[in-house]
Amino acid sequence: MKKNTILIIASIIFTLVLTDVVLYFSHYRYLIGKFVHPQFYYQKDEEIGFDIKPNFATTTHIFSDGEYPIWSNSLGCFDEEYKGEIPYIYLTGDSFTWGFAPFENKWGTILEKELNIRVLKCGVNGYGTREELIKTTRHLGKLPLPELIIVGYTEGNDIIDNINFPAGTVQNGYLMRNLAKNGVTKEEAEIKYDLLDRYCTSVPPKYPILQKVKCWLHNYSVLYNVAGKIRSYFSVSENQDSIEKDSFSEEEYNTHLEDIRKFKLLADQKGVKLLFVLIQGDTKELKFFLGKERISYIDLETLNDKSFRWGIDGHWNIEGNRIAGEKVAKFITDFLDIK
């Protein structure tokens, strides 16, 4: 009886380990947090927290609904190398603009084909309006002036990222939350990063050995991460590591609007046109502000329908990207006199 029990337990353990190994080398490795962003795809930036590393060789982006090749050019953009083409359009934004779709299906690529004008696609996954403004300003300081600046804008996301600015940083080649703020010094943050690296928690663990095992499983076991997602779904717990805000006050919103106004000032100073592409969010107040500031915009709120989104991830799928690119191209042709 005892022997049979041991055999059953051993069989279960073997099956679980084998299943985990198979899943680790399958698409489901996206469930492991460290694979959300490829290692070394991003680099630390003292001013804006992080940026795409220039000239990064082709690797694979893995997310819940698919995977595809990604890379960067010498400007740190997920795009082909810019060779000084004139005229061109400069495109910035967050993850929607960076593109949760293959390069040839990104809405920026569709826009380029529709207009037959070079579109420099410089959106960055995880950026808010302030990071986008800073990166755009840097680029326009050394590039020929574009015909148009396009900002892919995601209201709630952009506001929260601005409040938490700089929201991200890079440690050991991995993108992570920036902890050196809200009263936490750089020295204190370094201690937390070290703890995160060793124990997957920014506070000293009560049982270091046990936490180290859990951390290893978190970094390498698909099944462990699945179990964690199930556990978190049925429980509510406080995240001791979180120091970011997930809501905003009227004052913070008005500060965010100033960053949008600075985009207009940048465009005016450079003598180029500006277009905001409103991707999602409650945009009534924003539209009023854009109108008052004489900033052109196109509202793509209709693409929030689930048929235009990936089933799990929530970003635009290939069809959503296609329609977005076509709609923005038509708007530019009809209203901004760029053909």
C-alpha positions as CSV (number, residue, x, y, z in Angstrom):
1,M,0.0,0.0,0.0
2,K,2.8,2.4,1.0
3,K,4.7,1.5,-2.1
4,N,1.8,2.1,-4.4
5,T,1.2,5.5,-2.7
6,I,4.8,6.5,-3.4
7,L,4.6,5.4,-7.0
8,I,1.4,7.4,-7.5
9,I,3.0,10.5,-5.9
10,A,6.1,10.1,-8.0
11,S,4.0,9.7,-11.2
12,I,2.1,12.8,-10.4
13,I,5.3,14.8,-9.8
14,F,6.9,13.4,-13.0
15,T,3.8,14.3,-15.0
16,L,3.7,17.9,-13.6
17,V,7.4,18.4,-14.2
18,L,7.2,17.1,-17.7
19,T,4.1,19.2,-18.5
20,D,5.9,22.3,-17.1
21,V,8.9,21.7,-19.2
22,V,6.8,21.3,-22.4
23,L,4.8,24.5,-21.5
24,Y,8.1,26.4,-20.8
25,F,9.1,25.9,-24.4
26,S,5.7,26.6,-25.8
27,H,3.8,29.8,-26.5
28,Y,2.4,29.6,-22.9
29,R,5.7,30.9,-21.5
30,Y,4.1,34.3,-21.8
31,L,2.5,33.4,-18.4
32,I,5.9,33.8,-16.9
33,G,6.3,37.5,-16.0
34,K,9.9,37.9,-17.1
35,F,9.0,36.9,-20.7
36,V,6.5,39.8,-21.1
37,H,9.4,42.0,-22.3
38,P,12.4,40.4,-23.9
39,Q,15.6,40.8,-21.8
40,F,17.8,43.7,-22.9
41,Y,15.2,45.1,-25.4
42,Y,15.0,48.1,-23.1
43,Q,17.7,50.2,-21.5
44,K,17.7,52.5,-18.5
45,D,17.2,56.2,-19.2
46,E,18.0,58.6,-16.4
47,E,15.4,61.2,-17.6
48,I,12.4,59.1,-18.7
49,G,13.2,55.8,-16.8
50,F,13.6,53.5,-19.8
51,D,13.7,53.4,-23.6
52,I,14.0,50.9,-26.4
53,K,17.7,50.0,-26.9
54,P,18.9,51.2,-30.3
55,N,20.0,48.6,-32.9
56,F,18.5,45.7,-30.9
57,A,18.7,42.5,-33.0
58,T,15.5,40.6,-33.9
59,T,13.9,38.7,-31.1
60,T,10.4,37.5,-30.3
61,H,7.6,39.3,-28.4
62,I,5.4,36.9,-26.7
63,F,2.0,37.9,-25.3
64,S,-1.3,36.1,-24.4
65,D,-2.7,36.0,-27.9
66,G,0.3,35.5,-30.1
67,E,4.0,36.1,-30.8
68,Y,6.0,37.8,-33.5
69,P,9.5,39.2,-34.3
70,I,10.5,42.6,-32.9
71,W,13.7,44.7,-33.1
72,S,14.8,48.3,-33.0
73,N,16.6,50.7,-35.4
74,S,19.4,53.1,-34.5
75,L,16.8,55.6,-33.1
76,G,15.5,53.1,-30.6
77,C,12.2,52.6,-32.5
78,F,10.5,49.3,-33.5
79,D,10.8,50.2,-37.2
80,E,13.0,49.8,-40.2
81,E,16.1,52.0,-40.3
82,Y,15.3,55.6,-41.1
83,K,17.5,56.7,-44.0
84,G,16.6,60.4,-44.1
85,E,13.4,60.0,-46.2
86,I,11.6,63.3,-46.8
87,P,8.7,63.9,-46.4
88,Y,8.0,61.7,-43.5
89,I,5.5,61.5,-40.5
90,Y,6.7,61.0,-37.0
91,L,4.5,58.6,-35.0
92,T,4.7,58.3,-31.2
93,G,2.5,56.6,-28.6
94,D,2.3,53.8,-26.1
95,S,1.7,50.0,-26.5
96,F,-1.1,50.5,-29.0
97,T,1.3,52.4,-31.2
98,W,4.3,50.3,-30.5
99,G,2.1,47.5,-31.9
100,F,0.8,44.3,-30.4
101,A,0.8,42.9,-33.9
102,P,3.4,41.8,-36.5
103,F,5.3,44.7,-37.9
104,E,3.6,44.5,-41.3
105,N,0.2,44.7,-39.6
106,K,0.9,47.6,-37.1
107,W,-1.4,50.6,-37.7
108,G,1.7,52.7,-38.3
109,T,2.8,50.4,-41.1
110,I,-0.7,50.4,-42.6
111,L,-0.7,54.2,-42.4
112,E,2.6,54.3,-44.3
113,K,1.2,52.1,-47.1
114,E,-2.0,54.0,-47.4
115,L,-0.3,57.4,-47.6
116,N,2.8,56.3,-49.5
117,I,4.8,58.5,-47.1
118,R,7.5,57.2,-44.7
119,V,6.1,56.9,-41.2
120,L,8.8,56.8,-38.5
121,K,7.2,54.5,-36.0
122,C,8.5,55.4,-32.5
123,G,5.8,54.3,-30.0
124,V,7.1,52.6,-26.9
125,N,5.3,50.0,-24.9
126,G,4.7,51.4,-21.4
127,Y,5.1,55.1,-22.2
128,G,2.8,58.0,-21.2
129,T,2.4,61.4,-22.8
130,R,5.4,62.9,-21.0
131,E,7.8,60.1,-22.0
132,E,6.5,60.4,-25.6
133,L,7.1,64.1,-25.6
134,I,10.6,63.8,-24.3
135,K,11.6,61.1,-26.8
136,T,9.9,63.1,-29.7
137,T,11.8,66.2,-28.7
138,R,15.1,64.4,-28.7
139,H,14.5,62.9,-32.1
140,L,13.3,66.1,-33.8
141,G,16.4,67.8,-32.4
142,K,18.6,65.7,-34.7
143,L,16.3,64.6,-37.6
144,P,14.9,66.5,-40.6
145,L,11.6,68.0,-39.6
146,P,8.5,65.8,-40.4
147,E,5.4,66.9,-42.1
148,L,3.3,65.8,-39.2
149,I,3.6,64.5,-35.6
150,I,1.0,61.9,-34.6
151,V,0.5,61.0,-31.0
152,G,-1.4,57.8,-30.3
153,Y,-3.2,58.7,-27.1
154,T,-4.8,56.2,-24.6
155,E,-6.4,58.5,-22.0
156,G,-6.5,56.6,-18.7
157,N,-3.1,54.9,-19.4
158,D,-1.4,58.1,-20.4
159,I,-2.6,60.0,-17.4
160,I,-1.6,57.4,-14.8
161,D,1.8,56.9,-16.5
162,N,2.3,60.7,-16.2
163,I,1.4,60.7,-12.5
164,N,3.8,57.9,-11.8
165,F,6.5,59.4,-14.0
166,P,9.0,58.0,-14.5
167,A,6.9,54.8,-14.3
168,G,9.5,52.3,-15.4
169,T,13.2,51.4,-15.2
170,V,15.5,48.6,-16.3
171,Q,17.3,46.1,-14.0
172,N,19.4,43.2,-15.3
173,G,18.0,43.9,-18.8
174,Y,14.3,43.5,-17.7
175,L,11.7,46.3,-17.7
176,M,10.2,46.8,-14.3
177,R,8.5,49.4,-12.1
178,N,10.6,52.4,-11.0
179,L,10.8,52.3,-7.2
180,A,13.1,55.3,-6.7
181,K,10.3,57.9,-6.1
182,N,7.6,58.8,-3.6
183,G,10.1,59.2,-0.8
184,V,12.2,56.2,-1.8
185,T,15.8,57.2,-2.5
186,K,18.0,55.7,-5.2
187,E,20.0,53.9,-2.6
188,E,16.9,52.4,-0.9
189,A,15.6,51.5,-4.4
190,E,18.8,49.6,-5.2
191,I,18.2,47.5,-2.1
192,K,14.7,46.8,-3.2
193,Y,15.9,45.9,-6.7
194,D,18.4,43.4,-5.2
195,L,15.7,41.8,-3.1
196,L,13.4,41.6,-6.2
197,D,16.2,39.9,-8.1
198,R,16.9,37.4,-5.4
199,Y,13.4,36.9,-3.8
200,C,10.9,38.4,-6.2
201,T,9.7,40.8,-3.5
202,S,11.0,44.2,-2.5
203,V,10.7,43.5,1.3
204,P,13.0,41.2,3.2
205,P,11.3,37.8,3.3
206,K,10.4,36.1,6.6
207,Y,11.6,32.7,5.2
208,P,14.4,33.4,2.7
209,I,15.0,29.9,1.5
210,L,11.3,29.2,0.9
211,Q,10.9,32.6,-0.8
212,K,13.9,31.9,-3.0
213,V,12.2,28.6,-4.2
214,K,9.0,30.4,-4.8
215,C,10.9,33.1,-6.8
216,W,12.6,30.4,-8.9
217,L,9.2,28.9,-9.7
218,H,7.8,32.3,-10.5
219,N,10.7,32.9,-13.0
220,Y,10.7,29.5,-14.6
221,S,7.5,27.5,-14.0
222,V,4.4,28.1,-16.2
223,L,2.2,25.9,-13.9
224,Y,3.3,27.9,-10.8
225,N,2.3,31.1,-12.5
226,V,-1.0,29.6,-13.6
227,A,-1.7,28.6,-10.0
228,G,-0.8,32.1,-8.9
229,K,-3.2,33.7,-11.3
230,I,-6.0,31.4,-10.1
231,R,-5.2,32.2,-6.5
232,S,-5.2,35.9,-7.1
233,Y,-8.5,35.7,-9.0
234,F,-10.2,34.3,-5.9
235,S,-8.5,36.5,-3.3
236,V,-7.9,40.1,-2.6
237,S,-4.5,41.0,-1.2
238,E,-2.4,44.1,-0.7
239,N,0.7,44.4,-2.9
240,Q,3.5,45.5,-0.6
241,D,5.7,46.4,-3.6
242,S,3.3,48.8,-5.2
243,I,3.9,52.5,-4.8
244,E,2.1,53.6,-7.9
245,K,-1.2,55.5,-8.1
246,D,-4.1,54.1,-10.1
247,S,-6.3,57.2,-9.9
248,F,-5.9,60.9,-10.3
249,S,-7.1,64.2,-9.0
250,E,-8.3,67.2,-11.0
251,E,-4.9,68.9,-10.3
252,E,-3.0,65.9,-11.7
253,Y,-5.3,65.8,-14.7
254,N,-4.6,69.5,-15.4
255,T,-0.9,68.8,-15.1
256,H,-1.3,66.1,-17.7
257,L,-3.0,68.5,-20.0
258,E,0.0,70.7,-19.8
259,D,2.1,67.9,-21.3
260,I,-0.4,67.7,-24.2
261,R,-0.1,71.5,-24.6
262,K,3.7,71.1,-24.7
263,F,3.3,68.8,-27.7
264,K,1.5,71.6,-29.4
265,L,4.2,74.1,-28.5
266,L,6.8,71.7,-29.9
267,A,4.9,71.3,-33.2
268,D,4.5,75.1,-33.4
269,Q,8.1,75.7,-32.7
270,K,9.1,73.3,-35.4
271,G,6.5,74.5,-37.8
272,V,4.9,71.1,-38.3
273,K,1.4,69.8,-38.0
274,L,0.1,67.8,-35.0
275,L,-2.5,65.1,-34.8
276,F,-3.8,63.3,-31.7
277,V,-5.3,59.8,-32.4
278,L,-7.7,59.1,-29.5
279,I,-7.5,55.3,-29.0
280,Q,-9.7,54.8,-25.9
281,G,-11.0,56.5,-22.8
282,D,-13.7,58.9,-21.8
283,T,-12.6,61.7,-24.1
284,K,-15.3,64.4,-23.7
285,E,-13.2,66.7,-21.5
286,L,-10.1,65.9,-23.5
287,K,-11.9,66.8,-26.8
288,F,-12.9,70.2,-25.4
289,F,-9.3,70.8,-24.4
290,L,-7.9,69.8,-27.8
291,G,-10.5,72.0,-29.5
292,K,-9.6,75.0,-27.3
293,E,-5.9,74.4,-28.1
294,R,-6.5,74.0,-31.8
295,I,-5.1,70.5,-31.8
296,S,-6.4,68.3,-34.5
297,Y,-7.7,64.9,-33.4
298,I,-9.5,61.8,-34.7
299,D,-11.5,59.6,-32.3
300,L,-11.1,55.8,-32.8
301,E,-13.3,54.9,-29.8
302,T,-15.4,52.7,-32.2
303,L,-12.5,50.3,-32.4
304,N,-13.1,49.3,-28.7
305,D,-15.5,46.7,-29.9
306,K,-14.2,43.2,-29.0
307,S,-14.0,42.1,-32.6
308,F,-11.1,44.5,-33.0
309,R,-9.3,43.4,-29.9
310,W,-7.2,40.4,-29.0
311,G,-9.3,37.9,-27.0
312,I,-7.1,38.0,-23.9
313,D,-4.7,40.8,-24.2
314,G,-7.1,43.7,-25.1
315,H,-4.9,45.6,-27.5
316,W,-6.0,46.0,-31.1
317,N,-5.7,42.8,-33.1
318,I,-4.6,42.7,-36.8
319,E,-8.0,43.8,-38.0
320,G,-8.2,46.6,-35.4
321,N,-4.7,47.8,-36.5
322,R,-5.8,47.7,-40.2
323,I,-8.9,49.8,-39.7
324,A,-7.0,52.3,-37.4
325,G,-4.4,52.8,-40.1
326,E,-6.9,53.3,-42.8
327,K,-9.1,55.7,-40.8
328,V,-6.1,57.8,-39.8
329,A,-4.8,57.9,-43.3
330,K,-8.2,59.0,-44.7
331,F,-8.4,61.8,-42.0
332,I,-4.9,63.0,-42.8
333,T,-5.7,63.1,-46.6
334,D,-9.1,64.8,-46.1
335,F,-8.3,67.3,-43.4
336,L,-4.6,67.9,-43.0
337,D,-3.6,68.3,-46.7
338,I,-0.8,65.7,-46.5
339,K,-0.8,63.4,-49.5
